[in-house]
């Protein structure tokens, strides 16, 4: 076995692998002997088929499997031992060549693989750059709305016969024809309307005072203002929802009246745990901090996006584009045209550049997530989930058991790892770069954050 690397340019190379009979012959014969024990043929007892016949029947396929295994193992071992950073996967050259797997006369075989190399560049985070960082001013109006929302969430539902402002109305929507009759084969769905979220005054006036069992005609474009929510609720595509006639019959079937919870110790305990908050002033302060903390995460996301764009633009690492397009074509489940491959590459190019920069920053700044950090975060996450249901004192043993089970799932563990690593990366940015803080009112903050997204 011999592997050599031929450097084509800074981003492309070819690996030449020479496989000698001694590299594969012993394992091929061993596998054939194993197969011989299981082969059944007319005229022979199971396991008694002559080795020569087994070799003739299965020799080429066993030999091909063994050589493929040797190539795969040796190729990635060579890349790892020589610390060669590559993109995609090595691609075999001359895939149309017919290989002569002669089981009776094993010979030296030569294979070439194209390799797309990761670009060589440096990426460090320092204090030479500055970025805008939005903060939210949590005013009394915002806190009041959240207090009202929490009181409703922890209040009591009561059934009613007549709709009042703030009620939740459930019923059947039926699409109507131009003459007002029910449209044959039209849309029929059972959905709910919250009178707290109805913005159109005429629609709200229609609904308030409506009794169970009564039917009225409503404009679904006023029930669900935006096309996406209308499509989701009517269970149709957005294209249809955008252009359809909007008159529907609505039969009221159920009315739920929500009585808000009192703003007292019982509510404080349900939300934050027994005795953690003991006055309305503390309650409001805690809510203010929670809102600020939530929107700090949104500010961090915006900062991260701004830094990502600037670093990709400034560093702009060069990519082995032709190789990567070949690789995309090779891994596609269905054949694609050259134009389709170009479009797919262009859509992912900037993300790949950022991935390379991010990896370099993490390595240069020695960012790591330790196993005890993973466990501590997972335990806190599980405890918080229980707390949402008022279960604040779960046994430590149970929390530990559930955290271990959760982290035992590879995909879930990877998500938490990436979340923690992302947190370390944003902290590095916030500590290293100059942040020009800009305080906005709650509404202006929301408008700017979500307008950009």
C-alpha positions in Angstrom: 0.0 0.0 0.0 1.4 3.4 -1.0 -0.3 6.8 -0.9 1.1 9.9 -2.4 -0.3 13.5 -2.7 0.1 15.5 -5.8 -0.5 19.2 -5.2 -2.3 20.8 -8.1 -2.7 24.3 -6.6 -3.4 25.8 -3.2 -7.0 24.5 -3.2 -6.8 21.2 -5.2 -4.8 18.0 -5.0 -4.8 14.4 -6.2 -4.2 11.4 -4.0 -2.6 8.4 -5.7 -3.2 5.1 -4.0 -1.4 1.9 -5.0 -2.9 -1.3 -3.6 -0.8 -4.5 -3.8 -2.2 -8.0 -3.7 -0.6 -8.5 -0.3 -2.9 -5.7 1.0 -6.1 -7.5 0.1 -5.6 -11.2 -0.8 -5.5 -12.7 2.7 -8.8 -11.0 3.7 -10.5 -11.9 0.4 -9.6 -15.6 0.9 -10.7 -15.4 4.6 -14.1 -14.0 3.6 -14.6 -16.6 0.8 -13.9 -19.4 3.4 -16.6 -17.9 5.6 -19.0 -17.7 2.7 -18.2 -21.3 1.8 -19.6 -22.4 5.2 -23.0 -20.9 4.4 -23.4 -21.6 0.7 -26.1 -24.1 -0.4 -26.1 -25.6 -3.9 -28.0 -28.5 -5.4 -25.9 -31.7 -5.1 -24.0 -30.5 -2.1 -24.7 -30.4 1.6 -24.8 -26.9 3.2 -21.3 -25.8 3.8 -19.7 -28.5 1.6 -19.6 -26.6 -1.7 -16.0 -26.9 -3.1 -14.0 -23.8 -2.3 -13.1 -23.4 -6.0 -16.7 -23.1 -7.0 -17.4 -20.6 -4.2 -14.4 -18.6 -5.4 -15.6 -18.6 -8.9 -19.1 -17.5 -7.9 -18.3 -14.8 -5.3 -14.6 -14.0 -5.8 -15.0 -10.8 -7.8 -17.6 -9.3 -5.5 -15.8 -10.2 -2.3 -12.6 -8.8 -3.8 -14.3 -5.5 -4.8 -15.8 -5.1 -1.4 -12.4 -5.7 0.3 -10.6 -3.3 -1.9 -13.3 -0.6 -1.4 -12.9 -1.1 2.4 -9.1 -0.8 2.2 -9.4 2.3 0.0 -11.9 4.0 2.3 -9.9 3.2 5.5 -6.5 4.1 4.2 -7.6 7.2 2.5 -9.1 8.9 5.6 -6.3 7.6 7.8 -3.8 9.3 5.5 -5.8 12.5 5.6 -6.0 12.4 9.3 -2.4 11.5 10.0 -1.1 14.2 7.7 -3.6 16.7 9.0 -4.9 17.6 5.6 -8.0 19.8 5.9 -10.4 19.1 3.0 -13.9 20.0 1.9 -16.6 17.6 0.9 -15.3 14.1 0.3 -12.5 12.8 -2.0 -13.8 12.0 -5.4 -12.5 9.0 -7.5 -11.0 10.0 -10.8 -11.9 8.1 -14.0 -15.0 6.5 -12.6 -15.8 5.0 -16.0 -12.6 2.9 -16.0 -13.4 -0.9 -15.9 -11.4 -2.5 -13.1 -10.0 -6.0 -13.7 -10.7 -7.8 -10.5 -9.1 -11.1 -11.4 -9.5 -13.3 -8.4 -7.1 -16.0 -9.9 -4.4 -13.6 -10.8 -4.4 -10.7 -8.3 -2.4 -7.7 -9.4 -1.4 -4.2 -8.4 -4.2 -1.7 -8.6 -3.9 2.1 -8.8 -6.6 4.6 -7.8 -6.6 8.4 -8.0 -8.8 10.7 -6.0 -9.5 14.4 -6.4 -9.3 16.4 -3.2 -10.7 19.9 -2.5 -8.5 21.6 0.1 -9.6 24.0 2.8 -8.2 27.5 2.1 -5.3 28.7 4.3 -6.2 32.0 6.1 -6.2 33.5 9.6 -9.2 34.7 11.6 -8.8 36.3 14.9 -11.2 38.4 17.0 -9.8 41.7 18.3 -11.0 45.1 19.3 -10.3 46.8 16.0 -13.9 46.7 14.9 -17.2 48.1 16.3 -20.8 47.0 15.9 -24.2 48.5 16.7 -25.8 46.6 19.6 -29.5 47.2 20.2 -31.0 47.2 23.7 -34.6 47.5 24.7 -36.1 49.9 27.3 -38.7 48.0 29.1 -41.3 50.6 30.0 -44.4 50.3 32.3 -46.7 49.8 29.3 -44.7 46.7 28.2 -44.7 45.3 31.8 -48.4 46.0 32.2 -49.2 44.0 29.0 -47.1 41.1 30.2 -48.7 41.1 33.7 -52.1 41.0 31.9 -51.0 38.2 29.7 -49.7 36.1 32.6 -52.9 36.7 34.6 -54.9 35.4 31.6 -52.6 32.4 31.1 -53.0 31.3 34.7 -56.7 32.3 34.9 -59.8 30.1 34.7 -61.8 29.1 31.6 -65.6 29.1 32.0 -68.2 28.0 29.4 -70.6 30.8 28.3 -73.7 31.0 26.1 -73.1 34.5 24.7 -69.8 35.9 23.3 -68.2 38.8 25.2 -65.1 40.8 24.4 -62.0 38.7 25.2 -63.7 35.3 24.8 -62.4 32.4 22.8 -64.9 31.4 20.1 -64.8 27.9 18.5 -66.8 27.0 15.5 -67.1 25.8 11.9 -66.0 27.8 8.9 -67.7 27.0 5.6 -66.7 28.6 2.3 -69.6 30.4 0.6 -70.5 30.8 -3.1 -71.2 34.2 -4.7 -74.9 33.9 -3.9 -74.3 33.3 -0.2 -75.0 29.6 -0.2 -72.5 27.0 1.0 -70.0 26.3 -1.8 -70.1 22.7 -3.0 -66.8 20.9 -2.3 -65.6 24.2 -0.7 -63.4 24.6 2.4 -64.8 23.4 5.7 -62.6 23.7 8.9 -63.2 23.9 12.6 -61.1 26.7 14.2 -61.1 29.1 17.1 -61.0 32.9 17.2 -59.7 34.9 20.1 -61.6 38.2 20.5 -58.6 39.6 22.2 -56.6 39.4 18.9 -59.4 40.5 16.5 -58.3 43.9 15.2 -61.1 44.8 12.8 -63.8 46.8 14.6 -66.7 45.6 12.3 -65.8 42.0 12.7 -65.5 42.3 16.5 -68.9 44.0 16.6 -70.3 41.0 14.6 -68.9 38.5 17.0 -69.7 40.1 20.4 -73.2 39.1 21.4 -73.2 36.1 19.2 -74.9 33.0 20.8 -74.0 29.4 20.6 -75.5 27.7 17.5 -75.9 31.0 15.6 -74.3 31.4 12.1 -73.0 34.6 10.6 -71.1 35.5 7.4 -67.5 36.7 8.1 -64.6 37.9 6.0 -61.7 35.5 6.7 -59.2 38.1 5.5 -60.3 40.1 8.6 -60.3 37.0 10.8 -56.7 36.2 9.8 -55.0 39.4 8.5 -51.9 37.9 6.9 -51.8 35.4 4.1 -49.6 32.9 5.9 -51.9 32.6 9.0 -55.0 32.5 6.8 -53.5 29.6 4.7 -52.4 27.8 7.9 -55.9 28.0 9.5 -57.8 27.2 6.3 -55.4 24.4 5.6 -54.6 25.6 2.0 -51.6 27.0 0.2 -50.6 30.6 0.5 -51.2 31.2 -3.3 -54.8 30.1 -2.9 -55.3 32.0 0.3 -54.0 35.2 -1.3 -56.5 35.3 -4.2 -59.6 33.4 -2.9 -63.0 34.9 -2.3 -63.1 35.5 1.5 -66.7 35.2 2.5 -67.3 32.2 4.9 -70.1 31.1 7.1 -69.1 30.8 10.7 -71.3 28.7 13.0 -70.5 29.3 16.7 -70.3 26.0 18.6 -68.4 26.8 21.8 -67.6 29.9 23.9 -64.8 29.9 26.5 -64.8 32.9 28.9 -61.4 33.5 30.6 -61.4 35.0 34.1 -57.9 36.4 34.7 -56.1 35.3 37.8 -55.8 37.8 40.7 -52.4 39.5 40.9 -51.5 37.9 44.3 -49.1 35.6 46.0 -50.8 32.5 44.5 -49.9 33.8 41.0 -46.4 34.7 42.0 -45.8 31.2 43.4 -47.2 29.5 40.2 -44.9 31.4 38.0 -41.6 31.8 40.0 -41.9 29.2 42.7 -43.1 29.4 46.3 -41.8 32.4 48.1 -39.4 33.5 45.4 -41.5 36.7 44.8 -43.5 38.2 47.6 -44.9 41.5 46.3 -46.4 43.0 43.2 -43.4 45.3 43.0 -41.0 42.4 43.0 -43.2 40.6 40.5 -43.1 43.5 38.1 -39.3 43.9 38.5 -38.9 40.2 37.8 -41.0 40.5 34.6 -39.0 43.5 33.5 -35.8 41.5 33.9 -37.2 38.5 32.1 -38.3 40.6 29.1 -34.9 42.3 28.9 -33.2 39.0 29.1 -35.3 37.5 26.3 -34.7 40.4 24.0 -31.0 40.4 24.9 -30.9 37.0 23.1 -32.5 38.7 20.0 -29.9 41.5 20.2 -27.2 38.8 20.3 -28.6 37.1 17.2 -28.6 40.4 15.3 -25.0 41.1 16.5 -23.9 37.6 15.4 -25.5 38.1 12.0 -23.8 41.5 11.6 -20.4 40.1 12.6 -20.8 37.1 10.3 -21.6 39.2 7.3 -18.6 41.5 7.9 -16.1 38.8 8.5 -17.2 36.8 5.5 -16.9 40.0 3.4 -13.5 40.9 4.8 -11.8 37.5 4.9 -13.6 36.0 1.9 -11.8 32.7 1.9 -11.3 31.2 -1.5 -13.0 27.9 -2.3 -12.2 25.1 -4.7 -15.4 25.9 -6.6 -15.1 23.4 -9.4 -14.4 20.6 -7.1 -17.3 21.4 -4.8 -19.7 21.6 -7.7 -18.5 18.1 -8.7 -19.0 16.9 -5.2 -22.5 18.4 -5.0 -23.4 16.5 -8.2 -22.0 13.3 -6.8 -24.0 13.4 -3.6 -27.3 14.5 -5.2 -30.0 11.8 -4.9 -31.3 12.7 -8.4 -29.4 13.9 -11.5 -29.1 17.7 -11.8 -28.2 20.0 -14.6 -25.1 22.2 -14.5 -27.3 25.2 -13.9 -29.0 23.5 -10.9 -25.7 22.6 -9.4 -24.4 26.2 -9.9 -27.5 27.6 -8.1 -27.2 25.1 -5.2 -23.5 26.0 -4.8 -24.2 29.8 -4.9 -26.9 29.4 -2.3 -24.5 27.6 0.1 -21.2 29.3 -0.7 -21.5 32.1 1.9 -22.5 29.7 4.6 -19.6 27.4 3.8 -17.2 30.4 4.0 -18.6 31.3 7.4 -18.3 27.7 8.6 -14.6 27.8 7.7 -14.1 31.2 9.5 -16.0 30.0 12.5 -14.0 26.9 12.8 -10.8 28.9 12.6 -11.9 31.3 15.3 -13.0 28.5 17.6 -9.6 26.9 17.2 -7.6 30.1 17.5 -9.4 31.1 20.7 -9.5 27.6 22.1 -13.3 27.6 22.6 -14.5 24.3 24.1 -17.6 22.8 25.7 -16.8 20.4 28.5 -18.9 17.4 29.5 -19.8 18.9 32.9 -21.1 22.0 31.1 -23.3 19.9 28.9 -24.8 18.1 31.9 -25.3 21.3 34.0 -27.1 23.0 31.1 -29.3 19.9 30.4 -30.3 19.6 34.0 -31.2 23.3 34.2 -33.3 22.9 31.0 -35.2 19.9 32.4 -35.8 21.6 35.8 -37.1 24.7 33.9 -39.6 22.6 32.0 -40.9 21.1 35.2 -41.2 24.6 36.7 -43.5 25.6 33.9 -46.0 23.2 35.3 -45.5 24.3 38.9 -43.2 21.4 39.8 -40.3 23.3 41.4 -38.9 20.7 43.7 -38.1 17.7 41.5 -35.7 15.1 43.1 -32.1 15.6 42.0 -31.8 11.9 41.2 -34.7 12.1 38.7 -33.3 15.3 37.1 -29.9 13.6 36.7 -31.4 10.4 35.2 -33.4 12.4 32.7 -30.4 14.6 31.7 -28.3 11.5 31.2 -31.0 9.9 29.0 -31.4 13.1 27.0 -27.6 13.4 26.4 -27.6 9.8 25.4 -29.4 10.8 22.2 -26.7 11.9 19.8 -28.8 14.4 17.9 -30.1 16.1 21.0 -26.6 16.2 22.6 -25.2 17.7 19.4 -27.9 20.5 19.5 -27.0 21.4 23.1 -23.3 21.3 22.3 -23.8 23.7 19.4 -26.0 26.0 21.5 -23.3 26.2 24.2 -20.5 26.7 21.7 -22.5 29.4 20.0 -22.9 31.1 23.4 -19.2 31.0 23.9 -18.7 32.5 20.5 -21.1 35.4 21.0 -19.6 36.1 24.4 -16.1 36.3 22.7 -17.5 38.8 20.2 -19.2 40.9 22.9 -16.0 40.9 25.0 -13.6 41.6 22.1 -15.4 44.0 19.8 -16.5 47.6 20.6 -20.3 47.6 20.9 -22.1 50.9 20.2 -25.2 50.4 22.3 -28.4 51.9 21.0 -31.4 51.9 23.4 -34.9 51.7 21.8 -38.4 51.6 23.0 -39.9 48.2 23.2 -42.0 48.7 20.0 -39.1 50.3 18.0 -36.8 47.5 19.1 -39.3 44.8 18.0 -39.8 46.6 14.7 -36.1 46.9 13.9 -35.2 43.4 15.0 -37.9 41.6 13.1 -37.9 43.9 10.1 -34.3 42.9 9.5 -35.1 39.2 9.9 
